[in-house]
Amino acid sequence: MGKSVGKWVQGRSRALAFSLFAFALPLTGCMVNNSSARGSVIVQWATGPGTTCATIASVNVVATRNGADYGTFTNGRCTDGAMTIQVGEGAYTLHVEAIGGDGSVVAASPAETITVQAYNTVQSDILVLAPTSTVTGSSIQASWTVSGQAAATACGTNGLKTVVLSVYDATQTNVIGSTSVTCATGGAVVANLDPGTYYVLLDGYTPSDVTGHPSWGTPAFKGPYTLPANNDTTVGPFDISPLGASAGVGGLTLSWTVFGASPAAGCAKYSLGKLNVTVLGSDQTTALATTQLDCKTGQASFSNVAAGPVYVRIDEANPPDANAYGNVNLTGPVTILANQTANISAAIDIAQRTIIAIPVAFSDGASCGSHGVSSVQYQISGNGTVLVPFSDVDATKPCDLTNATFKQQVIDLDNSPPACAVPGNVAGIVVCNAHGITKLTVQAHGIQSGAVGFAAKMDVTPLTDGTLTEVQQALLLQACGAGDPLCQ
């Protein structure tokens, strides 16, 4: 593969800048867009006529993207008037729900559409909560029984904790809105619906059920229901019953390209053989189904996938590999419906992951034990924006600077392990999926008796997407002196 590419590395502020060479694997014409990089939204709300925080137990922020349910951010305090949420970059439709003491939605706000960019923070308008019966737009209120009995008693008898009411569009594919309530309440409301035709699905969860994989529910959609403007429609009661083994599964088909080229051309060009194709649950980590295929086949099919939202991850089948190919960002969510096959119409593109490896050592060459340093904390910044702060749980690593296992101390900016395969010959702190970053800044704190005893800082620039960069100069931890800004 290619030889070296010049890198400028800047050490601690009292050290002179110097140049070094970092080995990289060049990739012609590759620019990976890390669309899974996260941004923040400060969602603001206020109570309107007919609502008061005294009757609101908590506040939820409900987010949809591209017409599909993205997620519900729960347990905001009404009196705070705001909640900060983190989402991937893209356009989102947000509204706020006020939850009463019984778990029901007692008030909601109109929706607002907000565009979020990676590593940036945006602020919503003040979303005014109004009683659900007077919210602008239409709503569907559904009630239920459990195995033919009243929810108030039958939920407890059957071990059901929560029920999720989901409202789907006329195609029965896209979730327009959803809400989760305590099962025993026997009813739930999805508000802020535009005029149109909708279907309803109920999912019942026991405490042991995984999100997206209920063991109870309505086996089929209920509807259609045609809503005029500003209309509150009551439907049900619908009976929630145990879901059979075949009632809660469906299929999924997908295809891929390689750097935008057909599998026939791209797999050969980049010497890609076998690929692992994995279907992940709504938590983006639990593997629901997996298969290994030749890259050149270009497509995969799954059956018997549990109904609910899923994601797809494709990885080169034989990591660790310095190239580490795969779909850099998880594809999804895609909704699997019972007894139906979902199709991801757009081909998933396989690219090369961006990896930066920086060796770490004490400036005097001593060991962790001799300095009494038990762990090292890192802060990772990209293009001047902090991506992983010192306080992040993944930012603290054992102090093991000479042991061979240190090369596996990985900080993955995409948060989707094992998306980043660590080459077996690299050493140091390894930053994976650093896509779109031209200047990476790494700060390190050596923790000594619970305090910062050693510190270091390094800038690595420029960086090229889709390459492995091995920095040859170590990030040198130096003893903290009085007033040293890097030790704060």
C-alpha positions as CSV (number, residue, x, y, z in Angstrom):
1,M,0.0,0.0,0.0
2,G,1.1,3.6,0.1
3,K,4.0,5.1,2.0
4,S,4.1,8.1,4.3
5,V,2.1,11.3,4.4
6,G,3.5,14.4,6.2
7,K,1.7,15.4,9.4
8,W,2.2,18.5,11.6
9,V,2.0,17.6,15.3
10,Q,2.0,20.3,18.0
11,G,2.9,19.1,21.5
12,R,2.3,20.9,24.9
13,S,2.4,24.7,24.7
14,R,5.9,24.9,26.0
15,A,7.2,22.5,23.4
16,L,8.3,23.6,19.9
17,A,6.2,22.5,16.9
18,F,7.9,19.9,14.8
19,S,7.0,17.8,11.7
20,L,6.8,14.1,11.6
21,F,5.7,11.4,9.1
22,A,2.6,9.3,9.8
23,F,2.0,6.1,7.9
24,A,-1.3,6.2,6.0
25,L,-3.1,4.1,3.6
26,P,-4.1,6.5,0.8
27,L,-7.6,6.2,-0.7
28,T,-8.2,8.1,-4.0
29,G,-11.4,10.2,-4.2
30,C,-12.8,9.1,-0.8
31,M,-14.7,11.6,1.4
32,V,-16.9,9.9,4.0
33,N,-19.8,11.8,5.4
34,N,-20.4,10.9,9.0
35,S,-24.1,11.5,9.1
36,S,-24.3,9.7,12.5
37,A,-22.3,12.4,14.2
38,R,-24.4,14.0,16.9
39,G,-25.7,17.5,17.6
40,S,-27.7,18.9,20.4
41,V,-31.2,20.5,20.6
42,I,-32.3,22.6,23.5
43,V,-36.1,22.0,23.5
44,Q,-38.0,24.7,25.4
45,W,-41.6,24.6,26.7
46,A,-44.1,26.6,28.7
47,T,-47.5,25.9,30.1
48,G,-50.4,27.5,28.4
49,P,-54.0,28.2,29.5
50,G,-55.5,25.2,31.2
51,T,-52.1,23.6,32.1
52,T,-49.9,24.0,35.2
53,C,-46.7,22.3,36.3
54,A,-48.4,21.3,39.6
55,T,-50.4,18.6,37.7
56,I,-47.6,17.5,35.5
57,A,-45.3,14.7,36.7
58,S,-42.8,14.8,33.9
59,V,-42.3,16.1,30.3
60,N,-41.3,14.1,27.3
61,V,-39.8,15.3,24.0
62,V,-41.1,13.2,21.1
63,A,-38.9,13.2,17.9
64,T,-39.6,11.9,14.4
65,R,-37.3,12.0,11.3
66,N,-38.3,11.4,7.7
67,G,-41.9,10.5,8.9
68,A,-40.7,7.7,11.2
69,D,-40.5,7.6,14.9
70,Y,-37.0,8.5,16.1
71,G,-37.4,8.3,19.8
72,T,-38.9,9.8,23.0
73,F,-36.7,11.6,25.5
74,T,-38.4,11.2,28.9
75,N,-38.5,12.5,32.5
76,G,-38.0,16.2,31.9
77,R,-39.1,18.4,34.9
78,C,-41.9,20.7,33.9
79,T,-40.5,23.6,36.0
80,D,-37.1,23.4,34.2
81,G,-38.8,24.7,31.0
82,A,-36.2,23.0,28.8
83,M,-34.4,19.7,28.0
84,T,-31.2,19.1,26.0
85,I,-31.3,16.1,23.7
86,Q,-28.7,14.6,21.4
87,V,-29.6,13.3,18.0
88,G,-27.8,12.5,14.7
89,E,-27.6,15.3,12.2
90,G,-30.7,15.8,10.1
91,A,-34.2,17.4,10.1
92,Y,-36.5,16.5,13.0
93,T,-40.1,17.2,13.9
94,L,-40.4,17.7,17.7
95,H,-43.2,18.2,20.1
96,V,-43.5,18.1,23.9
97,E,-45.9,16.0,25.9
98,A,-46.9,16.6,29.6
99,I,-47.3,13.3,31.5
100,G,-49.7,13.1,34.5
101,G,-49.2,11.2,37.7
102,D,-51.0,8.2,36.2
103,G,-48.7,8.0,33.2
104,S,-51.2,9.5,30.7
105,V,-50.6,12.4,28.3
106,V,-52.4,15.3,29.9
107,A,-51.1,18.0,27.6
108,A,-49.1,18.4,24.4
109,S,-47.6,21.1,22.2
110,P,-47.8,21.8,18.5
111,A,-44.8,20.3,16.5
112,E,-41.8,22.2,15.3
113,T,-39.3,21.1,12.6
114,I,-35.6,21.7,13.4
115,T,-32.5,21.0,11.4
116,V,-29.5,19.6,13.5
117,Q,-25.9,19.8,12.3
118,A,-23.1,17.6,13.6
119,Y,-21.4,19.0,16.7
120,N,-23.7,22.0,16.9
121,T,-26.4,23.1,19.3
122,V,-29.7,24.6,18.2
123,Q,-32.6,25.9,20.2
124,S,-36.3,25.3,19.7
125,D,-39.0,27.9,19.9
126,I,-40.9,27.9,23.2
127,L,-43.4,25.0,22.7
128,V,-46.6,25.8,24.6
129,L,-48.4,22.9,26.3
130,A,-52.1,22.8,26.0
131,P,-54.6,20.2,27.2
132,T,-54.7,17.3,24.8
133,S,-58.4,18.0,24.0
134,T,-57.6,21.5,22.7
135,V,-54.2,20.9,20.9
136,T,-54.1,22.3,17.4
137,G,-54.4,19.4,15.0
138,S,-56.1,16.0,15.3
139,S,-55.6,13.2,17.7
140,I,-56.3,9.5,18.1
141,Q,-57.1,8.2,21.6
142,A,-57.1,4.4,21.8
143,S,-58.2,2.2,24.7
144,W,-57.5,-1.5,25.4
145,T,-58.3,-4.6,27.4
146,V,-55.9,-7.4,28.2
147,S,-57.0,-10.9,27.3
148,G,-60.6,-9.6,27.3
149,Q,-60.4,-8.2,30.8
150,A,-60.2,-4.6,32.1
151,A,-56.7,-3.2,32.0
152,A,-56.8,-1.9,35.6
153,T,-56.6,-5.4,36.9
154,A,-55.5,-7.6,34.0
155,C,-52.2,-5.7,33.4
156,G,-51.0,-6.6,36.8
157,T,-52.2,-10.2,36.6
158,N,-50.3,-10.8,33.3
159,G,-47.2,-8.8,34.3
160,L,-47.7,-6.0,31.7
161,K,-45.9,-2.8,32.6
162,T,-46.3,-0.4,29.7
163,V,-48.3,-0.1,26.5
164,V,-47.0,1.8,23.4
165,L,-49.6,3.3,21.1
166,S,-48.2,3.9,17.6
167,V,-50.0,5.7,14.8
168,Y,-48.9,4.7,11.3
169,D,-49.5,6.3,7.9
170,A,-51.8,4.9,5.2
171,T,-49.0,2.7,4.0
172,Q,-48.7,1.0,7.4
173,T,-44.9,1.6,7.1
174,N,-44.1,4.9,8.7
175,V,-44.7,5.8,12.4
176,I,-46.3,9.2,12.5
177,G,-46.4,9.4,16.3
178,S,-46.3,7.2,19.4
179,T,-46.7,7.4,23.1
180,S,-45.9,5.0,26.0
181,V,-48.0,4.8,29.1
182,T,-48.6,2.6,32.1
183,C,-50.6,-0.4,31.0
184,A,-53.1,-0.1,33.8
185,T,-54.3,3.3,32.6
186,G,-56.1,1.5,29.8
187,G,-55.8,4.4,27.2
188,A,-53.3,6.6,25.5
189,V,-53.4,9.6,23.1
190,V,-51.3,10.5,20.0
191,A,-51.8,14.2,19.2
192,N,-50.7,16.8,16.6
193,L,-51.8,14.7,13.6
194,D,-52.5,16.3,10.2
195,P,-55.7,15.4,8.4
196,G,-55.3,12.0,6.7
197,T,-55.7,8.3,6.9
198,Y,-54.0,6.4,9.8
199,Y,-53.7,2.9,11.3
200,V,-53.2,2.0,15.0
201,L,-50.9,-0.6,16.6
202,L,-50.6,-1.4,20.3
203,D,-47.5,-3.1,21.9
204,G,-47.5,-4.4,25.4
205,Y,-44.3,-4.8,27.4
206,T,-43.4,-6.8,30.4
207,P,-40.3,-5.7,32.5
208,S,-38.2,-8.3,30.7
209,D,-39.1,-7.3,27.2
210,V,-36.5,-5.5,25.1
211,T,-37.6,-2.2,23.5
212,G,-38.9,-2.8,20.1
213,H,-39.7,-6.5,20.8
214,P,-42.9,-6.7,22.8
215,S,-44.3,-10.0,24.0
216,W,-48.0,-8.7,23.9
217,G,-49.9,-6.5,21.6
218,T,-52.5,-6.3,18.8
219,P,-51.3,-8.9,16.2
220,A,-52.5,-6.7,13.3
221,F,-53.1,-3.0,12.5
222,K,-56.4,-1.5,13.5
223,G,-58.0,0.9,11.0
224,P,-58.1,2.7,8.7
225,Y,-59.2,5.9,10.5
226,T,-59.7,9.0,8.4
227,L,-59.1,12.2,10.5
228,P,-60.4,15.6,9.4
229,A,-58.7,18.8,10.6
230,N,-58.8,19.5,14.3
231,N,-60.6,16.3,15.2
232,D,-60.2,14.1,18.3
233,T,-61.0,10.5,17.4
234,T,-61.6,7.8,20.0
235,V,-61.0,4.2,18.9
236,G,-61.2,0.8,20.7
237,P,-61.2,-0.9,23.1
238,F,-58.7,-3.2,21.4
239,D,-57.7,-6.5,23.1
240,I,-54.0,-7.0,23.8
241,S,-53.0,-10.6,23.8
242,P,-49.7,-12.6,23.8
243,L,-48.0,-12.5,20.4
244,G,-47.4,-15.8,18.8
245,A,-43.9,-16.9,17.5
246,S,-44.8,-16.1,13.9
247,A,-47.0,-13.0,14.6
248,G,-44.1,-10.8,15.7
249,V,-41.6,-11.5,12.9
250,G,-41.0,-10.2,9.3
251,G,-38.3,-10.0,6.7
252,L,-35.7,-7.5,5.4
253,T,-33.9,-7.1,2.1
254,L,-31.0,-4.8,1.4
255,S,-28.2,-4.2,-1.1
256,W,-24.8,-2.3,-1.0
257,T,-22.3,-0.5,-3.1
258,V,-18.6,0.1,-2.5
259,F,-17.5,3.7,-2.6
260,G,-20.6,4.3,-4.8
261,A,-19.5,1.6,-7.3
262,S,-21.2,-1.6,-8.1
263,P,-20.2,-4.6,-6.0
264,A,-18.7,-6.3,-9.1
265,A,-16.4,-3.4,-9.6
266,G,-15.9,-2.1,-6.1
267,C,-15.3,-5.3,-4.3
268,A,-12.5,-6.3,-6.7
269,K,-10.9,-2.8,-6.6
270,Y,-10.6,-2.8,-2.9
271,S,-9.9,-6.6,-2.5
272,L,-13.0,-7.1,-0.3
273,G,-14.0,-10.8,0.1
274,K,-16.4,-11.8,2.8
275,L,-18.7,-9.3,4.6
276,N,-20.7,-9.7,7.9
277,V,-24.2,-8.3,7.5
278,T,-25.9,-7.8,10.8
279,V,-29.5,-6.7,11.7
280,L,-29.4,-4.8,15.1
281,G,-32.3,-4.0,17.4
282,S,-33.6,-0.6,18.3
283,D,-30.7,-0.2,20.9
284,Q,-28.3,-0.4,17.9
285,T,-26.2,-3.0,19.6
286,T,-28.3,-6.2,20.0
287,A,-27.8,-8.6,17.1
288,L,-31.1,-10.0,15.9
289,A,-29.8,-11.7,12.8
290,T,-26.5,-12.0,10.9
291,T,-25.1,-13.6,7.8
292,Q,-21.7,-13.8,6.0
293,L,-21.7,-13.2,2.3
294,D,-19.3,-12.6,-0.6
295,C,-19.0,-8.8,-1.1
296,K,-19.6,-9.3,-4.8
297,T,-23.1,-10.7,-4.2
298,G,-24.2,-7.1,-3.5
299,Q,-27.4,-8.0,-1.5
300,A,-28.7,-9.9,1.5
301,S,-32.1,-11.1,2.7
302,F,-33.4,-12.0,6.2
303,S,-36.5,-13.7,7.4
304,N,-37.8,-14.2,11.0
305,V,-36.6,-10.8,12.2
306,A,-38.5,-9.7,15.3
307,A,-41.0,-6.9,14.4
308,G,-40.0,-3.4,15.4
309,P,-37.4,-0.8,14.4
310,V,-34.0,-2.3,13.4
311,Y,-30.6,-1.0,12.1
312,V,-28.2,-2.6,9.7
313,R,-24.4,-2.8,10.0
314,I,-22.0,-4.2,7.4
315,D,-18.4,-5.0,8.4
316,E,-15.5,-6.6,6.6
317,A,-15.5,-10.2,7.8
318,N,-11.9,-10.5,8.8
319,P,-10.8,-7.7,11.1
320,P,-8.5,-6.4,12.4
321,D,-7.6,-4.9,9.1
322,A,-5.8,-1.6,8.5
323,N,-8.5,-0.7,6.0
324,A,-11.5,-1.7,8.1
325,Y,-14.3,-1.4,5.5
326,G,-18.0,-1.3,6.2
327,N,-21.0,1.0,6.3
328,V,-19.5,3.8,8.4
329,N,-22.8,4.9,9.8
330,L,-25.5,2.5,10.9
331,T,-28.4,2.4,8.5
332,G,-31.9,2.8,10.0
333,P,-34.2,2.7,11.7
334,V,-36.2,0.5,9.4
335,T,-39.5,-0.8,10.7
336,I,-40.1,-4.6,10.5
337,L,-43.8,-5.4,10.4
338,A,-45.2,-8.8,11.2
339,N,-45.6,-11.1,8.2
340,Q,-44.2,-8.5,5.8
341,T,-40.8,-8.0,4.2
342,A,-39.3,-4.5,4.5
343,N,-36.9,-3.3,1.8
344,I,-34.1,-0.7,2.1
345,S,-34.5,0.8,-1.3
346,A,-31.3,2.9,-1.2
347,A,-28.1,0.8,-1.5
348,I,-25.9,0.9,1.7
349,D,-22.5,2.3,0.7
350,I,-19.4,0.6,2.1
351,A,-16.4,2.9,2.8
352,Q,-13.1,2.9,4.6
353,R,-13.1,3.9,8.3
354,T,-10.9,6.8,9.5
355,I,-8.6,5.7,12.3
356,I,-5.9,7.7,14.1
357,A,-3.5,5.9,16.5
358,I,-1.2,7.9,18.8
359,P,1.3,6.2,21.2
360,V,1.3,7.5,24.8
361,A,4.3,7.5,27.2
362,F,5.7,9.4,30.2
363,S,8.3,12.1,29.2
364,D,10.9,10.5,31.5
365,G,10.2,7.0,30.1
366,A,9.1,5.7,33.5
367,S,6.1,3.3,34.1
368,C,2.6,3.9,35.4
369,G,3.4,2.1,38.6
370,S,6.6,4.1,39.4
371,H,4.5,7.3,39.0
372,G,1.5,6.0,40.9
373,V,-0.8,6.6,37.9
374,S,-3.8,4.3,37.9
375,S,-5.7,5.6,34.8
376,V,-5.5,8.1,32.0
377,Q,-8.4,10.3,31.0
378,Y,-8.7,11.6,27.4
379,Q,-10.5,14.5,25.8
380,I,-11.0,14.3,22.0
381,S,-11.7,17.4,19.9
382,G,-12.3,17.6,16.2
383,N,-11.8,20.8,14.3
384,G,-11.9,22.7,17.6
385,T,-15.1,21.1,18.9
386,V,-15.0,18.8,21.9
387,L,-16.4,15.4,20.8
388,V,-15.5,13.3,23.9
389,P,-15.0,15.2,27.1
390,F,-12.9,14.0,30.1
391,S,-16.1,13.2,31.9
392,D,-17.3,10.7,29.3
393,V,-17.2,7.1,30.7
394,D,-15.4,5.9,27.5
395,A,-12.7,8.5,27.9
396,T,-11.0,6.9,31.0
397,K,-8.6,4.0,30.2
398,P,-6.3,2.0,32.5
399,C,-2.8,3.3,32.7
400,D,-1.0,0.5,30.8
401,L,1.4,2.3,28.5
402,T,3.8,-0.5,27.7
403,N,1.5,-3.6,27.8
404,A,0.5,-5.0,24.4
405,T,-3.2,-4.7,25.4
406,F,-2.9,-0.9,25.3
407,K,-3.3,-0.9,21.5
408,Q,-6.9,-2.0,22.1
409,Q,-7.8,1.1,24.1
410,V,-10.2,2.5,21.6
411,I,-12.4,5.6,21.6
412,D,-15.0,5.2,18.8
413,L,-16.6,8.5,17.8
414,D,-19.4,6.6,16.0
415,N,-20.4,4.7,19.1
416,S,-21.3,1.6,17.2
417,P,-18.9,-1.2,18.2
418,P,-17.5,-3.3,16.6
419,A,-17.7,-0.9,13.7
420,C,-14.0,0.0,14.0
421,A,-11.5,-2.8,13.5
422,V,-8.2,-2.0,15.2
423,P,-5.2,-3.0,13.1
424,G,-3.0,-5.5,15.1
425,N,0.2,-3.5,14.7
426,V,-0.9,-0.1,16.0
427,A,-0.1,1.2,19.5
428,G,-1.4,4.0,21.7
429,I,-4.8,5.6,22.0
430,V,-6.9,4.8,18.9
431,V,-9.6,7.2,17.7
432,C,-12.0,5.5,15.3
433,N,-14.5,6.9,12.8
434,A,-13.1,10.4,12.9
435,H,-14.8,11.2,9.6
436,G,-14.9,14.8,8.4
437,I,-12.1,15.9,10.8
438,T,-9.0,17.7,9.5
439,K,-7.5,18.5,12.9
440,L,-7.7,16.1,15.8
441,T,-6.8,17.3,19.3
442,V,-6.1,14.8,22.0
443,Q,-5.6,15.9,25.7
444,A,-4.6,13.4,28.4
445,H,-4.6,13.5,32.2
446,G,-2.7,10.9,34.2
447,I,-4.7,10.4,37.4
448,Q,-2.5,10.1,40.5
449,S,-4.1,9.6,43.9
450,G,-7.4,10.8,42.5
451,A,-6.0,14.0,41.1
452,V,-4.4,15.1,37.8
453,G,-0.7,14.5,38.2
454,F,0.5,14.4,34.6
455,A,-0.9,16.0,31.4
456,A,-0.2,16.3,27.7
457,K,-1.8,17.7,24.6
458,M,-1.3,17.0,20.9
459,D,-2.8,18.3,17.6
460,V,-2.7,16.0,14.5
461,T,-3.3,17.7,11.2
462,P,-4.1,17.4,8.3
463,L,-6.1,14.2,8.2
464,T,-7.7,12.4,5.3
465,D,-11.0,10.6,5.5
466,G,-10.9,6.9,4.9
467,T,-7.3,6.3,6.0
468,L,-5.3,4.8,8.9
469,T,-2.9,7.4,10.4
470,E,-0.3,6.1,12.7
471,V,1.4,9.0,14.5
472,Q,5.0,8.2,15.2
473,Q,5.7,10.8,17.9
474,A,4.3,9.8,21.3
475,L,1.9,11.9,23.3
476,L,4.3,12.6,26.3
477,L,2.7,12.9,29.7
478,Q,4.7,15.4,31.8
479,A,4.4,16.1,35.5
480,C,2.0,18.9,36.4
481,G,3.5,22.1,37.7
482,A,1.8,25.0,39.6
483,G,-0.6,26.8,37.4
484,D,-0.2,24.5,34.4
485,P,-3.3,25.1,32.3
486,L,-3.3,21.6,30.9
487,C,-3.7,20.2,34.4
488,Q,-6.9,22.0,35.2
